[in-house]
Amino acid sequence: MNRSHRLGLAPIAGLAAVSLVLAACGSSNHASSGALQASAPGVTAKTITIGSTQPLTGIAAPGYDEIAPASNAYFQYVNAHGGVYGRKIVYKYLNDQYNSSMTTTDVRQLILQDHVFALFNGLGTPTHLAVAPFINAEKVPDLFVASGCACWNATSSWPETFGWQTNYIREGKILGSYIAANFKGKKIAYFYQDDEFGLDGVKGLSDEIPASQVVAKEPYNVAAANPAAEVGTLTAALKASGAQVVVAFAVPDFMALLRLSELSLGYNPTIVSSSVGSDPQTIAGLLNAFAKKSGSFGTSLIQGLITDSYLPSLGSSNSWIQLFTKIHNQYIPKVPLDGNVLYGLSVGYTFVQALFKAGRNPTRQDLVNAVNSGLPQGVSVAPYAYTSTDHDGMTGAYMAVIKQLALTPLGPVQVTDNTATGAVTTDSTAQPPAPTSGIP
Amino acid sequence: MTLAKHLGIAILAGLVLLALSSKLDSFRQYQLAQVAATVIAVAGLTVLIGISGQISIGHGAFMFVGGYSTALLVMHLNWPLALVIVASGVVAGVAGAIMGVAAARLRGPYLAGATLMLAVALPAVAFQWQGVFGGDQGLNFTVSTPGFLGANFQLTEWQAWVCCVCALIALVLLANLLRSRVGRNWRALRDNDTAAALAGLNVARLRVSAFIVSAACAGVAGSLLAVTMLNVTPGAFTLALSIQLLTAVVLGGLGSLAGAIWGGIILVLVPPFLTNFAASHGVSAGSASVPIVGYGLVLIVVMLVFPTGIQGGVRRLLGLARPTATGQASAIGRRWQLAWKPAGSNSAVGNAADNSAGSAAAGTQIAASEAATKDGVAEEGTR
């Protein structure tokens, strides 16, 4: 896969000097008295150990294998700048190959053997659904699952589990609201994954788009034996329906296959995609890999693709992007700074926010309480929904269009809720800038 | 007499495991349960391949049947655990009978292909009827510790007990079966099916019965894994699992029940050990394939050092070499190689196998297995 978006190493020397200065004022706002104690499993006087399950190899690995190393890069940055109340974060992430049975064993190892303080950013809807009951039975905090399933918001049965990213229902509603306003009277079709991810998305879309405009719904099976053939058949059906706008809730692999099928069928509708299948670097790389092409082939196929995003746009002058570019260049320069790395850095930041809020000598319940009482917005473009009865994370996103290998915003941030009747409204509050220290 | 001996060993092993399980931490108890469950599947497969001379590259499918039967029975009917485990074995046994009827007509690579198809196709059932089988995310359920153990008894220890007890019962039953007329008939079938048929054995029925026993073992193993993990997902029963079971059979020692124990231990414990080893030596960052490569190396080394499997190697190292045990695996291995080669190329392969395992032992084995064949034939004749 061609990842041309490598950043140079040149700025590192200068940034190192800056970070030394920043280190001096790093965590001064958190200074308080009292000895550091081993207050909970995984918390010693010197370290906090947290665990995760991630697809480092296997079908979901391309792209997603960058997330945990990126989070770890942020933790290393924090550790180098005073840690969390002086404690260093130890991040142990195990490879579950996106296989639920391996997730089951990995999570037992993390909780029963490694005695981690909390689970953090376990990746995947089916994989994490297999372990959420066990994690909650063991009363281990389960923060910021890397999946936009609305199912993590189940405070009565799973009080320890929290979502993070804008969930697929909300994404569907925000995309649907944009489509309803901008493609009036056009024929619209859905292309979606036939599971929680795609079904939640379609639910949100259906809340906003008039049913009379929808001419086709084509679900794909992510476990299809021959994905290319399956997507080819579905694309032919999309073309036959005469749809002028195709809305996709698809993972990157299937998004790329959809684009290639459309190309071979000479079908050129407007594509609107959920954020899951629209990271420009990832999709462009997959397109080149699948078509055995190189250079700008992949990039050219995604120009004008409309999507949404809940994190600041890469390539913008946003203070968060500047901070994360600096940390990326210093700690994981070998991995290109794409949407997955941005995701990993951002969710790492959010976790450190929660850790600081949990106090100097936190118990597991302190950490859960800290998130239950709400988190400051930070890196998210929209406020968090967290309360003791709402474990959804971000409440909104902004619409954007792909230009070259970056997202160009199409308007202000939109926020909404999970209900069918809840309106999609503009969020007027500006996103707070990144702290100069880089630490919450 | 044999039964008493096997029972004695099993009871002794059970007491050791009982003492051991309370000393282990929760995660080790969980692993112990996994090992015990896996041993049953490997033992069943080693009987099929090593004793009856058939092959299955799709045994994960029977574990799938057992696992999902358990989840559905616990969730919808709430049967007692022991009944659920037995029922899961029975359901898988029925599936094995259906497969066995087809298998009775197929041999060598054709049989391998048919069972392979089963392993690939069956997990798709979970996606086809998502309402029943839960699709990609599978089914979650719970089991609780029985009341007489007290409220604070660890669930993982209870799971370890259940799995170990089932494994010991399965091993005793299999060991007795292999010593019985059925076992001898299977060996006769394996060594020369034409001769066995000429001697009056019902070859087709023997093939099917071996498949039933083996599939029932896999079903119980799948059931126990489900009880240990408290969920079943299609991802737990991939083609990779079926291949790993086959690997475990060969590694442990083809046709040896003790070898099945080694195989189960390797299958469950070596991959996480390598992952942790890699992580503690700082190679995990960015190179997640290291444990996989390490596992491959372990397989290669074991096969080079112990061509008769670990059990054969252990016996040789301890000087316990009994021709019937040591030679058996190599003789079977050679027969397999013979069966898979065109008739003209037999000699070279046969010689290689003889040289590596010691031709004297192999020669004795042939005599022994032929004696077994005669034994079985004689018994059939008296009917």
HADDOCK unambig.tbl for C-alpha pairs under 7 A between the chains (distance, minus, plus):
assign (segid A and resid 56 and name CA) (segid B and resid 288 and name CA) 6.04 0.50 0.50
assign (segid A and resid 57 and name CA) (segid B and resid 288 and name CA) 6.62 0.50 0.50
assign (segid A and resid 99 and name CA) (segid B and resid 235 and name CA) 5.24 0.50 0.50
assign (segid A and resid 100 and name CA) (segid B and resid 233 and name CA) 6.51 0.50 0.50
assign (segid A and resid 100 and name CA) (segid B and resid 235 and name CA) 5.87 0.50 0.50
assign (segid A and resid 100 and name CA) (segid B and resid 236 and name CA) 6.78 0.50 0.50
assign (segid A and resid 101 and name CA) (segid B and resid 233 and name CA) 6.80 0.50 0.50
assign (segid A and resid 101 and name CA) (segid B and resid 235 and name CA) 6.19 0.50 0.50
assign (segid A and resid 101 and name CA) (segid B and resid 236 and name CA) 4.78 0.50 0.50
assign (segid A and resid 104 and name CA) (segid B and resid 229 and name CA) 6.56 0.50 0.50
assign (segid A and resid 108 and name CA) (segid B and resid 27 and name CA) 6.47 0.50 0.50
assign (segid A and resid 109 and name CA) (segid B and resid 27 and name CA) 6.07 0.50 0.50
assign (segid A and resid 112 and name CA) (segid B and resid 26 and name CA) 5.84 0.50 0.50
assign (segid A and resid 112 and name CA) (segid B and resid 27 and name CA) 5.16 0.50 0.50
assign (segid A and resid 113 and name CA) (segid B and resid 27 and name CA) 5.53 0.50 0.50
assign (segid A and resid 126 and name CA) (segid B and resid 136 and name CA) 5.95 0.50 0.50
assign (segid A and resid 126 and name CA) (segid B and resid 137 and name CA) 4.18 0.50 0.50
assign (segid A and resid 127 and name CA) (segid B and resid 137 and name CA) 6.72 0.50 0.50
assign (segid A and resid 129 and name CA) (segid B and resid 137 and name CA) 6.49 0.50 0.50
assign (segid A and resid 130 and name CA) (segid B and resid 137 and name CA) 6.46 0.50 0.50
assign (segid A and resid 130 and name CA) (segid B and resid 140 and name CA) 6.67 0.50 0.50
assign (segid A and resid 130 and name CA) (segid B and resid 231 and name CA) 6.59 0.50 0.50
